[in-house]
Amino acid sequence: MSEVAGHFDFIELRQAIMKAREQQRITREELAEELGISARHLQSIEKEGQYPSFQLFIQLVTMFHISVDQYIHSDSPIEKTTLRRQLDALFDTFDDSELTIIAGTAQGICKAKKPGE
């Protein structure tokens, strides 16, 4: 992500917002209604590069657990990426038996990739 001549490049961040919405299978219309904005306004943010208000921006990144650090400070180490934050939020919805299944799957993936990396 870059800042050119005082202009913040919002492309990657707006793409992350759209991708997170789509991954959660929320339509643009559903999200717009929940946020109290028009679907057209949301489309102009996601597709046409319109900057959202600060309040709307905060609502979107909070709702979808998007780490803005990775977009604003792309050259700095990141504590947790957006994907890791989204997974953490999902993990919070699982009980211990479901987490045991996920842990076993993750361990299996780690064992499978060790020999050949």
Helices and strands as residue ranges (DSSP letters): E 3-4, E 7-8, H 11-23, H 28-35, H 39-46, H 54-63, H 69-72, H 82-91, H 96-113
